[in-house]
Amino acid sequence: MYQLDFIAILEPCISGPNADKVINKIGLDGCFRVDANGFLGGNWCLWRTSGTNISVMGSFPYHVHLHINPKLHKPWFLTIFCVIP
C-alpha cells in the first residue's frame, strides 16, 4: 500500500483557522503555508517528517522554495509556483 509523504496545494482560497482544520485532517506532520490574500494566492506544503527533512529556503505570496533532504537519497531543491493570470 502506498503512503502519501508530500503534497503541495496551490491556491486553496482559505486561510487562518479554516486552513488549520483542513491541514490537520490531511494528517501529515510537517507543514509550511503561505496564506491566501482574499481569494488569491496561497500555497501549502505538507509532508511526513519521518523520512525526509524539508527546509523552507524562501517564500513569497506565489511561490515556495524548499530544500529536500531525504534520508536515503541525495538532497535536492523544489520550487513550487502558483501562476496568477
PyMOL Python script that loads the backbone (N, CA, C, O; Angstrom):
from pymol import cmd

cmd.read_pdbstr("""\
ATOM      1  N   MET A   1       0.833  -1.172   0.000  1.00  0.00           N
ATOM      2  CA  MET A   1       0.000   0.000   0.000  1.00  0.00           C
ATOM      3  C   MET A   1       0.882   1.241   0.000  1.00  0.00           C
ATOM      4  O   MET A   1       1.911   1.280   0.674  1.00  0.00           O
ATOM      5  N   TYR A   2       0.478   2.241  -0.749  1.00  0.00           N
ATOM      6  CA  TYR A   2       1.242   3.474  -0.844  1.00  0.00           C
ATOM      7  C   TYR A   2       0.875   4.422   0.281  1.00  0.00           C
ATOM      8  O   TYR A   2      -0.208   4.354   0.861  1.00  0.00           O
ATOM      9  N   GLN A   3       1.817   5.309   0.568  1.00  0.00           N
ATOM     10  CA  GLN A   3       1.638   6.258   1.650  1.00  0.00           C
ATOM     11  C   GLN A   3       2.015   7.641   1.126  1.00  0.00           C
ATOM     12  O   GLN A   3       3.061   7.797   0.496  1.00  0.00           O
ATOM     13  N   LEU A   4       1.195   8.624   1.372  1.00  0.00           N
ATOM     14  CA  LEU A   4       1.456   9.987   0.951  1.00  0.00           C
ATOM     15  C   LEU A   4       2.529  10.593   1.854  1.00  0.00           C
ATOM     16  O   LEU A   4       2.367  10.631   3.073  1.00  0.00           O
ATOM     17  N   ASP A   5       3.634  11.070   1.252  1.00  0.00           N
ATOM     18  CA  ASP A   5       4.718  11.673   2.024  1.00  0.00           C
ATOM     19  C   ASP A   5       4.840  13.171   1.821  1.00  0.00           C
ATOM     20  O   ASP A   5       5.407  13.854   2.674  1.00  0.00           O
ATOM     21  N   PHE A   6       4.325  13.708   0.716  1.00  0.00           N
ATOM     22  CA  PHE A   6       4.415  15.138   0.425  1.00  0.00           C
ATOM     23  C   PHE A   6       3.256  15.537  -0.465  1.00  0.00           C
ATOM     24  O   PHE A   6       2.871  14.803  -1.376  1.00  0.00           O
ATOM     25  N   ILE A   7       2.711  16.697  -0.193  1.00  0.00           N
ATOM     26  CA  ILE A   7       1.683  17.251  -1.071  1.00  0.00           C
ATOM     27  C   ILE A   7       1.814  18.768  -1.074  1.00  0.00           C
ATOM     28  O   ILE A   7       2.072  19.379  -0.037  1.00  0.00           O
ATOM     29  N   ALA A   8       1.638  19.366  -2.235  1.00  0.00           N
ATOM     30  CA  ALA A   8       1.577  20.815  -2.365  1.00  0.00           C
ATOM     31  C   ALA A   8       0.174  21.167  -2.854  1.00  0.00           C
ATOM     32  O   ALA A   8      -0.305  20.606  -3.840  1.00  0.00           O
ATOM     33  N   ILE A   9      -0.462  22.071  -2.179  1.00  0.00           N
ATOM     34  CA  ILE A   9      -1.799  22.517  -2.555  1.00  0.00           C
ATOM     35  C   ILE A   9      -1.694  23.993  -2.923  1.00  0.00           C
ATOM     36  O   ILE A   9      -1.327  24.829  -2.097  1.00  0.00           O
ATOM     37  N   LEU A  10      -2.020  24.296  -4.167  1.00  0.00           N
ATOM     38  CA  LEU A  10      -1.900  25.658  -4.677  1.00  0.00           C
ATOM     39  C   LEU A  10      -3.254  26.348  -4.680  1.00  0.00           C
ATOM     40  O   LEU A  10      -4.265  25.757  -5.060  1.00  0.00           O
ATOM     41  N   GLU A  11      -3.262  27.582  -4.261  1.00  0.00           N
ATOM     42  CA  GLU A  11      -4.455  28.424  -4.208  1.00  0.00           C
ATOM     43  C   GLU A  11      -5.634  27.754  -3.504  1.00  0.00           C
ATOM     44  O   GLU A  11      -6.694  27.581  -4.106  1.00  0.00           O
ATOM     45  N   PRO A  12      -5.462  27.378  -2.246  1.00  0.00           N
ATOM     46  CA  PRO A  12      -6.568  26.737  -1.540  1.00  0.00           C
ATOM     47  C   PRO A  12      -7.723  27.693  -1.244  1.00  0.00           C
ATOM     48  O   PRO A  12      -8.826  27.244  -0.934  1.00  0.00           O
ATOM     49  N   CYS A  13      -7.489  28.987  -1.334  1.00  0.00           N
ATOM     50  CA  CYS A  13      -8.525  30.018  -1.114  1.00  0.00           C
ATOM     51  C   CYS A  13      -9.098  29.998   0.289  1.00  0.00           C
ATOM     52  O   CYS A  13     -10.184  30.533   0.510  1.00  0.00           O
ATOM     53  N   ILE A  14      -8.403  29.400   1.243  1.00  0.00           N
ATOM     54  CA  ILE A  14      -8.791  29.507   2.646  1.00  0.00           C
ATOM     55  C   ILE A  14      -7.538  29.747   3.469  1.00  0.00           C
ATOM     56  O   ILE A  14      -6.435  29.386   3.059  1.00  0.00           O
ATOM     57  N   SER A  15      -7.711  30.349   4.614  1.00  0.00           N
ATOM     58  CA  SER A  15      -6.575  30.611   5.487  1.00  0.00           C
ATOM     59  C   SER A  15      -7.053  30.637   6.930  1.00  0.00           C
ATOM     60  O   SER A  15      -8.233  30.426   7.211  1.00  0.00           O
ATOM     61  N   GLY A  16      -6.133  30.895   7.832  1.00  0.00           N
ATOM     62  CA  GLY A  16      -6.470  31.004   9.243  1.00  0.00           C
ATOM     63  C   GLY A  16      -6.961  29.695   9.843  1.00  0.00           C
ATOM     64  O   GLY A  16      -6.478  28.624   9.478  1.00  0.00           O
ATOM     65  N   PRO A  17      -7.925  29.777  10.766  1.00  0.00           N
ATOM     66  CA  PRO A  17      -8.419  28.577  11.461  1.00  0.00           C
ATOM     67  C   PRO A  17      -9.032  27.533  10.523  1.00  0.00           C
ATOM     68  O   PRO A  17      -8.915  26.334  10.777  1.00  0.00           O
ATOM     69  N   ASN A  18      -9.679  27.972   9.453  1.00  0.00           N
ATOM     70  CA  ASN A  18     -10.245  27.007   8.492  1.00  0.00           C
ATOM     71  C   ASN A  18      -9.140  26.208   7.810  1.00  0.00           C
ATOM     72  O   ASN A  18      -9.281  25.003   7.600  1.00  0.00           O
ATOM     73  N   ALA A  19      -8.051  26.871   7.466  1.00  0.00           N
ATOM     74  CA  ALA A  19      -6.911  26.173   6.861  1.00  0.00           C
ATOM     75  C   ALA A  19      -6.309  25.180   7.851  1.00  0.00           C
ATOM     76  O   ALA A  19      -5.955  24.064   7.470  1.00  0.00           O
ATOM     77  N   ASP A  20      -6.190  25.576   9.112  1.00  0.00           N
ATOM     78  CA  ASP A  20      -5.657  24.665  10.135  1.00  0.00           C
ATOM     79  C   ASP A  20      -6.478  23.391  10.222  1.00  0.00           C
ATOM     80  O   ASP A  20      -5.917  22.302  10.339  1.00  0.00           O
ATOM     81  N   LYS A  21      -7.793  23.510  10.167  1.00  0.00           N
ATOM     82  CA  LYS A  21      -8.671  22.337  10.248  1.00  0.00           C
ATOM     83  C   LYS A  21      -8.428  21.379   9.084  1.00  0.00           C
ATOM     84  O   LYS A  21      -8.325  20.168   9.282  1.00  0.00           O
ATOM     85  N   VAL A  22      -8.338  21.921   7.879  1.00  0.00           N
ATOM     86  CA  VAL A  22      -8.120  21.080   6.694  1.00  0.00           C
ATOM     87  C   VAL A  22      -6.748  20.422   6.762  1.00  0.00           C
ATOM     88  O   VAL A  22      -6.625  19.226   6.498  1.00  0.00           O
ATOM     89  N   ILE A  23      -5.729  21.177   7.109  1.00  0.00           N
ATOM     90  CA  ILE A  23      -4.368  20.645   7.190  1.00  0.00           C
ATOM     91  C   ILE A  23      -4.294  19.521   8.227  1.00  0.00           C
ATOM     92  O   ILE A  23      -3.657  18.498   7.977  1.00  0.00           O
ATOM     93  N   ASN A  24      -4.923  19.692   9.361  1.00  0.00           N
ATOM     94  CA  ASN A  24      -4.910  18.651  10.397  1.00  0.00           C
ATOM     95  C   ASN A  24      -5.606  17.380   9.924  1.00  0.00           C
ATOM     96  O   ASN A  24      -5.187  16.281  10.289  1.00  0.00           O
ATOM     97  N   LYS A  25      -6.655  17.506   9.124  1.00  0.00           N
ATOM     98  CA  LYS A  25      -7.361  16.331   8.606  1.00  0.00           C
ATOM     99  C   LYS A  25      -6.515  15.546   7.613  1.00  0.00           C
ATOM    100  O   LYS A  25      -6.672  14.330   7.498  1.00  0.00           O
ATOM    101  N   ILE A  26      -5.624  16.216   6.898  1.00  0.00           N
ATOM    102  CA  ILE A  26      -4.771  15.527   5.928  1.00  0.00           C
ATOM    103  C   ILE A  26      -3.811  14.580   6.647  1.00  0.00           C
ATOM    104  O   ILE A  26      -3.496  13.508   6.129  1.00  0.00           O
ATOM    105  N   GLY A  27      -3.348  14.961   7.825  1.00  0.00           N
ATOM    106  CA  GLY A  27      -2.595  14.038   8.663  1.00  0.00           C
ATOM    107  C   GLY A  27      -1.093  13.997   8.479  1.00  0.00           C
ATOM    108  O   GLY A  27      -0.448  13.085   8.996  1.00  0.00           O
ATOM    109  N   LEU A  28      -0.512  14.941   7.768  1.00  0.00           N
ATOM    110  CA  LEU A  28       0.942  14.992   7.646  1.00  0.00           C
ATOM    111  C   LEU A  28       1.483  15.923   8.721  1.00  0.00           C
ATOM    112  O   LEU A  28       0.874  16.957   8.999  1.00  0.00           O
ATOM    113  N   ASP A  29       2.615  15.578   9.332  1.00  0.00           N
ATOM    114  CA  ASP A  29       3.082  16.322  10.497  1.00  0.00           C
ATOM    115  C   ASP A  29       3.985  17.508  10.190  1.00  0.00           C
ATOM    116  O   ASP A  29       4.200  18.340  11.071  1.00  0.00           O
ATOM    117  N   GLY A  30       4.523  17.622   8.975  1.00  0.00           N
ATOM    118  CA  GLY A  30       5.305  18.785   8.578  1.00  0.00           C
ATOM    119  C   GLY A  30       4.454  19.711   7.737  1.00  0.00           C
ATOM    120  O   GLY A  30       3.678  19.261   6.894  1.00  0.00           O
ATOM    121  N   CYS A  31       4.600  21.007   7.969  1.00  0.00           N
ATOM    122  CA  CYS A  31       3.720  21.939   7.251  1.00  0.00           C
ATOM    123  C   CYS A  31       4.386  23.294   7.093  1.00  0.00           C
ATOM    124  O   CYS A  31       5.035  23.789   8.015  1.00  0.00           O
ATOM    125  N   PHE A  32       4.223  23.886   5.927  1.00  0.00           N
ATOM    126  CA  PHE A  32       4.538  25.294   5.703  1.00  0.00           C
ATOM    127  C   PHE A  32       3.441  25.837   4.816  1.00  0.00           C
ATOM    128  O   PHE A  32       3.071  25.212   3.822  1.00  0.00           O
ATOM    129  N   ARG A  33       2.922  26.995   5.169  1.00  0.00           N
ATOM    130  CA  ARG A  33       1.872  27.565   4.325  1.00  0.00           C
ATOM    131  C   ARG A  33       2.040  29.061   4.189  1.00  0.00           C
ATOM    132  O   ARG A  33       2.466  29.756   5.112  1.00  0.00           O
ATOM    133  N   VAL A  34       1.690  29.531   3.003  1.00  0.00           N
ATOM    134  CA  VAL A  34       1.551  30.952   2.730  1.00  0.00           C
ATOM    135  C   VAL A  34       0.056  31.161   2.587  1.00  0.00           C
ATOM    136  O   VAL A  34      -0.568  30.609   1.681  1.00  0.00           O
ATOM    137  N   ASP A  35      -0.521  31.957   3.475  1.00  0.00           N
ATOM    138  CA  ASP A  35      -1.968  32.154   3.448  1.00  0.00           C
ATOM    139  C   ASP A  35      -2.399  32.927   2.217  1.00  0.00           C
ATOM    140  O   ASP A  35      -1.655  33.745   1.677  1.00  0.00           O
ATOM    141  N   ALA A  36      -3.618  32.646   1.791  1.00  0.00           N
ATOM    142  CA  ALA A  36      -4.217  33.359   0.668  1.00  0.00           C
ATOM    143  C   ALA A  36      -4.476  34.810   1.064  1.00  0.00           C
ATOM    144  O   ALA A  36      -4.663  35.125   2.239  1.00  0.00           O
ATOM    145  N   ASN A  37      -4.483  35.670   0.078  1.00  0.00           N
ATOM    146  CA  ASN A  37      -4.841  37.074   0.268  1.00  0.00           C
ATOM    147  C   ASN A  37      -6.238  37.239  -0.325  1.00  0.00           C
ATOM    148  O   ASN A  37      -6.383  37.481  -1.524  1.00  0.00           O
ATOM    149  N   GLY A  38      -7.245  37.110   0.499  1.00  0.00           N
ATOM    150  CA  GLY A  38      -8.610  37.063  -0.014  1.00  0.00           C
ATOM    151  C   GLY A  38      -8.799  35.743  -0.733  1.00  0.00           C
ATOM    152  O   GLY A  38      -8.606  34.680  -0.143  1.00  0.00           O
ATOM    153  N   PHE A  39      -9.174  35.801  -2.001  1.00  0.00           N
ATOM    154  CA  PHE A  39      -9.318  34.582  -2.792  1.00  0.00           C
ATOM    155  C   PHE A  39      -8.167  34.402  -3.767  1.00  0.00           C
ATOM    156  O   PHE A  39      -8.282  33.626  -4.715  1.00  0.00           O
ATOM    157  N   LEU A  40      -7.066  35.097  -3.556  1.00  0.00           N
ATOM    158  CA  LEU A  40      -5.903  34.989  -4.438  1.00  0.00           C
ATOM    159  C   LEU A  40      -4.729  34.376  -3.700  1.00  0.00           C
ATOM    160  O   LEU A  40      -4.494  34.643  -2.522  1.00  0.00           O
ATOM    161  N   GLY A  41      -4.000  33.546  -4.428  1.00  0.00           N
ATOM    162  CA  GLY A  41      -2.749  33.008  -3.920  1.00  0.00           C
ATOM    163  C   GLY A  41      -2.928  32.004  -2.804  1.00  0.00           C
ATOM    164  O   GLY A  41      -3.997  31.426  -2.606  1.00  0.00           O
ATOM    165  N   GLY A  42      -1.855  31.824  -2.096  1.00  0.00           N
ATOM    166  CA  GLY A  42      -1.810  30.828  -1.041  1.00  0.00           C
ATOM    167  C   GLY A  42      -1.177  29.558  -1.553  1.00  0.00           C
ATOM    168  O   GLY A  42      -1.506  29.083  -2.640  1.00  0.00           O
ATOM    169  N   ASN A  43      -0.279  29.014  -0.782  1.00  0.00           N
ATOM    170  CA  ASN A  43       0.381  27.738  -1.085  1.00  0.00           C
ATOM    171  C   ASN A  43       0.549  26.976   0.210  1.00  0.00           C
ATOM    172  O   ASN A  43       0.921  27.545   1.237  1.00  0.00           O
ATOM    173  N   TRP A  44       0.274  25.698   0.158  1.00  0.00           N
ATOM    174  CA  TRP A  44       0.519  24.828   1.307  1.00  0.00           C
ATOM    175  C   TRP A  44       1.479  23.735   0.881  1.00  0.00           C
ATOM    176  O   TRP A  44       1.320  23.147  -0.189  1.00  0.00           O
ATOM    177  N   CYS A  45       2.465  23.463   1.703  1.00  0.00           N
ATOM    178  CA  CYS A  45       3.357  22.323   1.522  1.00  0.00           C
ATOM    179  C   CYS A  45       3.243  21.491   2.790  1.00  0.00           C
ATOM    180  O   CYS A  45       3.512  21.972   3.891  1.00  0.00           O
ATOM    181  N   LEU A  46       2.843  20.241   2.621  1.00  0.00           N
ATOM    182  CA  LEU A  46       2.647  19.332   3.750  1.00  0.00           C
ATOM    183  C   LEU A  46       3.484  18.080   3.507  1.00  0.00           C
ATOM    184  O   LEU A  46       3.559  17.594   2.379  1.00  0.00           O
ATOM    185  N   TRP A  47       4.118  17.550   4.565  1.00  0.00           N
ATOM    186  CA  TRP A  47       4.956  16.376   4.382  1.00  0.00           C
ATOM    187  C   TRP A  47       5.025  15.550   5.664  1.00  0.00           C
ATOM    188  O   TRP A  47       4.695  16.011   6.757  1.00  0.00           O
ATOM    189  N   ARG A  48       5.465  14.322   5.481  1.00  0.00           N
ATOM    190  CA  ARG A  48       5.710  13.407   6.597  1.00  0.00           C
ATOM    191  C   ARG A  48       7.171  13.572   7.003  1.00  0.00           C
ATOM    192  O   ARG A  48       8.064  13.380   6.178  1.00  0.00           O
ATOM    193  N   THR A  49       7.422  13.920   8.241  1.00  0.00           N
ATOM    194  CA  THR A  49       8.790  14.228   8.691  1.00  0.00           C
ATOM    195  C   THR A  49       9.631  12.986   8.981  1.00  0.00           C
ATOM    196  O   THR A  49      10.845  13.102   9.147  1.00  0.00           O
ATOM    197  N   SER A  50       9.033  11.827   9.046  1.00  0.00           N
ATOM    198  CA  SER A  50       9.785  10.628   9.430  1.00  0.00           C
ATOM    199  C   SER A  50      10.805  10.179   8.381  1.00  0.00           C
ATOM    200  O   SER A  50      11.789   9.529   8.736  1.00  0.00           O
ATOM    201  N   GLY A  51      10.603  10.500   7.122  1.00  0.00           N
ATOM    202  CA  GLY A  51      11.520  10.022   6.101  1.00  0.00           C
ATOM    203  C   GLY A  51      12.332  11.093   5.409  1.00  0.00           C
ATOM    204  O   GLY A  51      13.288  10.783   4.699  1.00  0.00           O
ATOM    205  N   THR A  52      11.967  12.349   5.604  1.00  0.00           N
ATOM    206  CA  THR A  52      12.602  13.428   4.863  1.00  0.00           C
ATOM    207  C   THR A  52      12.689  14.680   5.717  1.00  0.00           C
ATOM    208  O   THR A  52      11.756  15.017   6.445  1.00  0.00           O
ATOM    209  N   ASN A  53      13.821  15.363   5.617  1.00  0.00           N
ATOM    210  CA  ASN A  53      13.972  16.668   6.259  1.00  0.00           C
ATOM    211  C   ASN A  53      13.741  17.732   5.187  1.00  0.00           C
ATOM    212  O   ASN A  53      14.458  17.762   4.187  1.00  0.00           O
ATOM    213  N   ILE A  54      12.760  18.596   5.379  1.00  0.00           N
ATOM    214  CA  ILE A  54      12.454  19.651   4.416  1.00  0.00           C
ATOM    215  C   ILE A  54      12.628  20.994   5.099  1.00  0.00           C
ATOM    216  O   ILE A  54      12.085  21.236   6.177  1.00  0.00           O
ATOM    217  N   SER A  55      13.399  21.868   4.451  1.00  0.00           N
ATOM    218  CA  SER A  55      13.628  23.225   4.952  1.00  0.00           C
ATOM    219  C   SER A  55      13.092  24.224   3.944  1.00  0.00           C
ATOM    220  O   SER A  55      13.289  24.063   2.740  1.00  0.00           O
ATOM    221  N   VAL A  56      12.425  25.239   4.423  1.00  0.00           N
ATOM    222  CA  VAL A  56      11.933  26.306   3.558  1.00  0.00           C
ATOM    223  C   VAL A  56      13.059  27.308   3.380  1.00  0.00           C
ATOM    224  O   VAL A  56      13.519  27.922   4.342  1.00  0.00           O
ATOM    225  N   MET A  57      13.497  27.465   2.134  1.00  0.00           N
ATOM    226  CA  MET A  57      14.595  28.376   1.827  1.00  0.00           C
ATOM    227  C   MET A  57      14.098  29.805   1.610  1.00  0.00           C
ATOM    228  O   MET A  57      14.824  30.770   1.849  1.00  0.00           O
ATOM    229  N   GLY A  58      12.866  29.924   1.159  1.00  0.00           N
ATOM    230  CA  GLY A  58      12.276  31.243   0.935  1.00  0.00           C
ATOM    231  C   GLY A  58      10.850  31.098   0.443  1.00  0.00           C
ATOM    232  O   GLY A  58      10.451  30.057  -0.078  1.00  0.00           O
ATOM    233  N   SER A  59      10.097  32.164   0.622  1.00  0.00           N
ATOM    234  CA  SER A  59       8.727  32.136   0.130  1.00  0.00           C
ATOM    235  C   SER A  59       8.248  33.549  -0.152  1.00  0.00           C
ATOM    236  O   SER A  59       8.713  34.518   0.447  1.00  0.00           O
ATOM    237  N   PHE A  60       7.328  33.637  -1.059  1.00  0.00           N
ATOM    238  CA  PHE A  60       6.640  34.864  -1.425  1.00  0.00           C
ATOM    239  C   PHE A  60       5.180  34.497  -1.614  1.00  0.00           C
ATOM    240  O   PHE A  60       4.841  33.317  -1.527  1.00  0.00           O
ATOM    241  N   PRO A  61       4.312  35.448  -1.865  1.00  0.00           N
ATOM    242  CA  PRO A  61       2.898  35.084  -1.995  1.00  0.00           C
ATOM    243  C   PRO A  61       2.608  34.017  -3.049  1.00  0.00           C
ATOM    244  O   PRO A  61       1.620  33.293  -2.922  1.00  0.00           O
ATOM    245  N   TYR A  62       3.443  33.900  -4.087  1.00  0.00           N
ATOM    246  CA  TYR A  62       3.100  32.988  -5.171  1.00  0.00           C
ATOM    247  C   TYR A  62       4.126  31.888  -5.416  1.00  0.00           C
ATOM    248  O   TYR A  62       4.034  31.185  -6.423  1.00  0.00           O
ATOM    249  N   HIS A  63       5.101  31.718  -4.524  1.00  0.00           N
ATOM    250  CA  HIS A  63       5.998  30.567  -4.658  1.00  0.00           C
ATOM    251  C   HIS A  63       6.650  30.218  -3.318  1.00  0.00           C
ATOM    252  O   HIS A  63       6.751  31.047  -2.414  1.00  0.00           O
ATOM    253  N   VAL A  64       7.083  28.973  -3.228  1.00  0.00           N
ATOM    254  CA  VAL A  64       7.802  28.473  -2.058  1.00  0.00           C
ATOM    255  C   VAL A  64       9.013  27.703  -2.579  1.00  0.00           C
ATOM    256  O   VAL A  64       8.886  26.880  -3.485  1.00  0.00           O
ATOM    257  N   HIS A  65      10.185  27.971  -2.007  1.00  0.00           N
ATOM    258  CA  HIS A  65      11.423  27.296  -2.403  1.00  0.00           C
ATOM    259  C   HIS A  65      11.865  26.408  -1.246  1.00  0.00           C
ATOM    260  O   HIS A  65      12.094  26.893  -0.137  1.00  0.00           O
ATOM    261  N   LEU A  66      11.986  25.097  -1.505  1.00  0.00           N
ATOM    262  CA  LEU A  66      12.271  24.113  -0.471  1.00  0.00           C
ATOM    263  C   LEU A  66      13.583  23.385  -0.724  1.00  0.00           C
ATOM    264  O   LEU A  66      13.971  23.175  -1.873  1.00  0.00           O
ATOM    265  N   HIS A  67      14.261  23.003   0.347  1.00  0.00           N
ATOM    266  CA  HIS A  67      15.418  22.111   0.279  1.00  0.00           C
ATOM    267  C   HIS A  67      14.951  20.769   0.817  1.00  0.00           C
ATOM    268  O   HIS A  67      14.555  20.660   1.977  1.00  0.00           O
ATOM    269  N   ILE A  68      14.999  19.746  -0.032  1.00  0.00           N
ATOM    270  CA  ILE A  68      14.537  18.407   0.310  1.00  0.00           C
ATOM    271  C   ILE A  68      15.762  17.544   0.615  1.00  0.00           C
ATOM    272  O   ILE A  68      16.655  17.410  -0.222  1.00  0.00           O
ATOM    273  N   ASN A  69      15.800  16.968   1.799  1.00  0.00           N
ATOM    274  CA  ASN A  69      16.929  16.133   2.195  1.00  0.00           C
ATOM    275  C   ASN A  69      16.411  14.778   2.692  1.00  0.00           C
ATOM    276  O   ASN A  69      16.240  14.576   3.893  1.00  0.00           O
ATOM    277  N   PRO A  70      16.163  13.846   1.746  1.00  0.00           N
ATOM    278  CA  PRO A  70      15.682  12.518   2.157  1.00  0.00           C
ATOM    279  C   PRO A  70      16.791  11.721   2.843  1.00  0.00           C
ATOM    280  O   PRO A  70      17.975  11.897   2.556  1.00  0.00           O
ATOM    281  N   LYS A  71      16.382  10.851   3.743  1.00  0.00           N
ATOM    282  CA  LYS A  71      17.373  10.070   4.499  1.00  0.00           C
ATOM    283  C   LYS A  71      18.161   9.114   3.613  1.00  0.00           C
ATOM    284  O   LYS A  71      19.332   8.856   3.890  1.00  0.00           O
ATOM    285  N   LEU A  72      17.552   8.579   2.554  1.00  0.00           N
ATOM    286  CA  LEU A  72      18.200   7.549   1.750  1.00  0.00           C
ATOM    287  C   LEU A  72      18.666   8.021   0.376  1.00  0.00           C
ATOM    288  O   LEU A  72      19.146   7.207  -0.413  1.00  0.00           O
ATOM    289  N   HIS A  73      18.541   9.307   0.067  1.00  0.00           N
ATOM    290  CA  HIS A  73      18.912   9.817  -1.261  1.00  0.00           C
ATOM    291  C   HIS A  73      19.644  11.150  -1.122  1.00  0.00           C
ATOM    292  O   HIS A  73      19.743  11.710  -0.031  1.00  0.00           O
ATOM    293  N   LYS A  74      20.150  11.641  -2.242  1.00  0.00           N
ATOM    294  CA  LYS A  74      20.848  12.922  -2.247  1.00  0.00           C
ATOM    295  C   LYS A  74      19.849  14.071  -2.059  1.00  0.00           C
ATOM    296  O   LYS A  74      18.703  13.970  -2.497  1.00  0.00           O
ATOM    297  N   PRO A  75      20.276  15.160  -1.411  1.00  0.00           N
ATOM    298  CA  PRO A  75      19.400  16.318  -1.247  1.00  0.00           C
ATOM    299  C   PRO A  75      19.160  17.016  -2.587  1.00  0.00           C
ATOM    300  O   PRO A  75      19.976  16.925  -3.504  1.00  0.00           O
ATOM    301  N   TRP A  76      18.039  17.704  -2.681  1.00  0.00           N
ATOM    302  CA  TRP A  76      17.680  18.435  -3.895  1.00  0.00           C
ATOM    303  C   TRP A  76      16.764  19.597  -3.524  1.00  0.00           C
ATOM    304  O   TRP A  76      16.318  19.703  -2.381  1.00  0.00           O
ATOM    305  N   PHE A  77      16.488  20.465  -4.492  1.00  0.00           N
ATOM    306  CA  PHE A  77      15.642  21.637  -4.272  1.00  0.00           C
ATOM    307  C   PHE A  77      14.340  21.497  -5.047  1.00  0.00           C
ATOM    308  O   PHE A  77      14.295  20.861  -6.100  1.00  0.00           O
ATOM    309  N   LEU A  78      13.290  22.096  -4.515  1.00  0.00           N
ATOM    310  CA  LEU A  78      11.986  22.112  -5.174  1.00  0.00           C
ATOM    311  C   LEU A  78      11.411  23.510  -5.021  1.00  0.00           C
ATOM    312  O   LEU A  78      11.348  24.044  -3.914  1.00  0.00           O
ATOM    313  N   THR A  79      10.997  24.093  -6.119  1.00  0.00           N
ATOM    314  CA  THR A  79      10.307  25.382  -6.090  1.00  0.00           C
ATOM    315  C   THR A  79       8.924  25.186  -6.648  1.00  0.00           C
ATOM    316  O   THR A  79       8.753  24.657  -7.747  1.00  0.00           O
ATOM    317  N   ILE A  80       7.934  25.614  -5.889  1.00  0.00           N
ATOM    318  CA  ILE A  80       6.535  25.466  -6.278  1.00  0.00           C
ATOM    319  C   ILE A  80       5.992  26.837  -6.607  1.00  0.00           C
ATOM    320  O   ILE A  80       6.002  27.740  -5.771  1.00  0.00           O
ATOM    321  N   PHE A  81       5.514  26.989  -7.838  1.00  0.00           N
ATOM    322  CA  PHE A  81       4.971  28.256  -8.311  1.00  0.00           C
ATOM    323  C   PHE A  81       3.461  28.177  -8.444  1.00  0.00           C
ATOM    324  O   PHE A  81       2.910  27.156  -8.854  1.00  0.00           O
ATOM    325  N   CYS A  82       2.821  29.241  -8.101  1.00  0.00           N
ATOM    326  CA  CYS A  82       1.390  29.396  -8.328  1.00  0.00           C
ATOM    327  C   CYS A  82       1.257  30.562  -9.302  1.00  0.00           C
ATOM    328  O   CYS A  82       1.512  31.709  -8.935  1.00  0.00           O
ATOM    329  N   VAL A  83       0.863  30.279 -10.534  1.00  0.00           N
ATOM    330  CA  VAL A  83       0.811  31.306 -11.574  1.00  0.00           C
ATOM    331  C   VAL A  83      -0.537  32.009 -11.520  1.00  0.00           C
ATOM    332  O   VAL A  83      -1.586  31.369 -11.599  1.00  0.00           O
ATOM    333  N   ILE A  84      -0.500  33.314 -11.386  1.00  0.00           N
ATOM    334  CA  ILE A  84      -1.713  34.130 -11.352  1.00  0.00           C
ATOM    335  C   ILE A  84      -1.886  34.773 -12.731  1.00  0.00           C
ATOM    336  O   ILE A  84      -0.964  35.418 -13.231  1.00  0.00           O
ATOM    337  N   PRO A  85      -3.066  34.602 -13.349  1.00  0.00           N
ATOM    338  CA  PRO A  85      -3.270  35.198 -14.687  1.00  0.00           C
ATOM    339  C   PRO A  85      -3.292  36.704 -14.659  1.00  0.00           C
ATOM    340  O   PRO A  85      -3.455  37.338 -15.701  1.00  0.00           O
TER     341      PRO A  85
END
""", "prot")
cmd.dss("prot")
cmd.show_as("cartoon", "prot")
cmd.util.cbc("prot")
cmd.orient("prot")
